[in-house]
Amino acid sequence: MCLSVKGLTNGAVAVLYPEVIKKLVELMDGDFYVVFSSVHEATIHSSKLCSLEELENLLRTSNSRMTFQKEFLTDKVYYYCREEDKFIMLQGSLKMLVTTIRMDEEN
């Protein structure tokens, strides 16, 4: 599943919107992986159907074919854990916690 915004420009950030996260959990029936193929889009993969190794290979291939370097976002795969309501950055055996950004809470 590919995720972006209406204008298809700088849409990768849409995955951080709380209402989008909630809908993705519903659609994926649980936890999911996020692969940022560029600043414009993210692909969403069910954690039940894909492995981290497959997704890292997909991302490596996608990044190597990218036409414009300014559209590059990351070489990391992210995992959303529904139970903890957190994004976790993954790379091989490395895991780094990235907390969910809450747009609806006041600071």
CORWO-V707156 format. One record per helix or strand of 2 or more residues. SS is the DSSP state (A for helix, B for strand). FROM is the first residue (numbers start at 1). TO is the last residue. If there is no record, write none. Layout:
[[SS/FROM/TO] [SS/FROM/TO]]
//
This chain:
[[B/2/3] [A/12/16] [A/18/28] [B/32/38] [B/41/46] [A/52/65] [A/69/71] [B/77/81] [B/86/91] [B/94/99]]
//
